Structure formats: C-alpha cells, structure tokens
Amino acid sequence: MSTEAHSSGSRLAATGVRRLHPAETVIFEGTFSLLHVAVKGDQTYRGVFAARMFPVRNPARFISLRYTDSDEKEHEIGVIEDVSAFPRDQQELIHRSLALHYHEQQVSRVYRVEYRFGLLFFEVETQRGREEFVMPWRGDRAEDYGEHGKVLLDAFDNRFIIPSLRELPAADLQRFTCFIYW
C-alpha cells in the first residue's frame, strides 16, 4: 500500500468513516433494478445510491454509498476510495448510480464565448449535441477538474465539464482561455 493510500485510509478511519474494499463489499443489482450492497460481517443494504464526496476535484475517487431508511433519513454505508479497484461489473453499477444523480455535460468543443453584462455566453458541443449556456464571469464559476480539465457552473448551477483542456482544438482553447485563464 502506498504512503498516500495509507495516509488517506488513516484520515478516513480517524473520522469514523468506513472504507469499502472489493474483498469485503459486493455491489449488485437487486429487486426493481435497485443498487444493493452486501458488506462482509454486516448486512445487505437495499436501495443504495452513490454520491461523490469531492465532485469537482476528484470525480472518480471517494464515492460514498448511501441508503435512505423508512423514516426518510439518509445513512452512509461507507466510502469507496477508488472505484477502479472493484470488478468491472460493479464499477458500471456505481457509475450508473452516479449518472442518475449528477446531470453534467461533457464539453468536447468550444465554438463561441462572448462577454456581455458580466456574463459569458458559450456555444459548445456536448454529448447531447450543440448547446448554449450562460455563466457569470467570476472565478468561482470555473474550477479545476482533475489534472487538466475545468468544470463550469452556468447561471442555473448546471455543470459543463471539459475533461482536458489539452484535448480541445487550438482555436477552441484560445477562445476559452481568452476569458477563463485561471
């Protein structure tokens, strides 16, 4: 185990957070296509959903598995530090659960960015096709996403993610960095 992983585990343990590992945790699709989680030495949890603990900085790490009890109170089963440690079929179930709760667009092109009235008007290409959105021109509306990406929050707090600025065509990158330079 790396020093960083051990350090992360120590921090999680110190806060009373249970880490979920593939050796002790089985994630499967149960009744009505709901996500179920069986934890060795504990119980099987039904109607589970996944939530990102650090959605902007670490979207693929530190995934909390949760359920809602009969009194409508939310409880945490534990935290998956690295989803890729789980078998592929279980990873897919986790990602499917996350997709139900996070409505974000992946931006692959930036066709236009205009500044007017303190707002940035974007025309971009996403997985849904060509789209437009408006974002206040403030530093808190564009944050780092992973190593080389950005997440943009529009005027309605919808998330537009550029996974890697390095993968944008040169002209698109220039249009983008003319306004989002931090």
N, C-alpha and C positions, 0 to 999 in steps of 0.2 A: 504494500500500500504506500502510495506516495506521501510525502510530508504534507502536501496541500490537502489531499483527500483525508488524511488522518486529522489534520487541523480542522477541516470542515466538519468531520464527524464529531470531534470533541466539542465544537461550538454547538452543534445540534443537540448532542447529549446533554450539555450543560444547561440548555434551555428547556429540557424535558421533552424535546421533540423526538418521536420515534422514527428512526431511519428504516426504510423498507428496502430489502435486498431480494434479488431473484431467488436465492436459496430458501428464503422463508416466506415469500409472498407469491401468490398465484393470482393473476388478473384474468378474468374470463367474462364472456358474455353469458348472461343468465336469462331469466324469465323476461319476456317482453323486450328483449334486446338491451336490457339494462346492464350496466357495468357492475360486476361483482368482484370482491377481493377477499381471498382467503389468506389469513396470516397464521403461520405455524405457531401453535401454542396459544392461540387466541380464538377468534371466531371467523365466520364468513360474514362479510358486510355486503348488503344488497343495496342497489340503487345508488352506487357510488359515482362521484364525478371528480374530475381533475381540475385543479386550479394552479396557475403559475404564481409562484411566490415573488419572482422578480421578472415580470413580463417584458420589460424593456431591455435590461442589461443581460439577463440570462434566460431567454425564452425556452431553451431546451433543457435547462437544469433546474433543480429544486422545484419539483412538481408535488403539490400537496394533494393527497387523495382524501376525499371528504364524503360524508353522507349526512342526510337530514333525518332526525328521529321523528317519532309520531307526534311530538309536541312542536314540530317545525323548527327545532333548534339544530344548527349545523355543528358537526363534530369532525375533527381531523383524525383520520386513521394513522397517518404518518406521512413522511416526505421521501420521495424518490429523488436522490441527488443527481443521478444520471440515468435518464430513460434508456439510453443505448446499452446499458448493462443487462436489460431484460430481453427475453426472447422476442424475435421479430413480431410474432402474432400479438404479444402483449403490448409491445410498443405501438402497434397500429391501433389497438383499442384505446390506449391512453391518448394518442393523437386525435382520434375520432372524438373522444370526450372533450378535449380541449377545443376542437373546432366548433363544437356546439355552443361554447361559452365565449369565444373570442371571435369577433367579427372584424377581421382586418383584411386589408387588400395588399397584395404583393405588387409593388411597382416595378415594372421592367423597362419603361421608357418615360422620359420627361419631355413632352412636346413643347410646352409653353409654361412660363412663370412670369406673371405680371404683378407689379406692386401698385396698389391703389387704396387710398384711405386707411393706411395702416394694416392692410390685408394683402396676403399673397394669393393670387388666383392661379391655380395649377390646372394643366391639362396633361394627363398621364395615361399610360397603358397599364392595366392591371389584368389579373386572371379573368376578370369579367368583361374585358374589352376596354375601349377608350372611355375615360371618365374625367370629370372636372370636380374640383373641390376648392374650398376657400379656407385659408388658415391665417389666424392672426400672426403678424410678423413679430414674434417675441421668441427669446431664447428658450423658454420653457415649452415651446410647441414643437421643437425638433431636438430629439435626443439620440445619443449613440445607441446603436443596435448591433451587438456583437462587436467583432474586430473592425469592420469597415462599413457597416451599414448605418442607416438612420431610420428612426420612426418619427413620422409626422402626425400630429394631432390636429384634425381640422376644427372648424368652429363648433362642431357638434360632438367633439371628442372621439370621432371615428379615427381608427389607426390606419395609416398608409405606410407600409414598410418597404424600404429599399434595402434588401438583404446585403448588398455590397455595392458601394459607390463605384468601386473599381470595374464592375461589370457593365456599367452604363456606357453607351457610346460617348465619345469625346464631346460632341456638341451638346448632348443631354447633360453631361456632367458640368459643362461650362454654364449652361442655363441655370442649373440647380445651385451651384456654388457661388453664383453671382449674388444670390440672396441668402442662402444657407451656407455660411462659411465657417461656422464653429463646429 
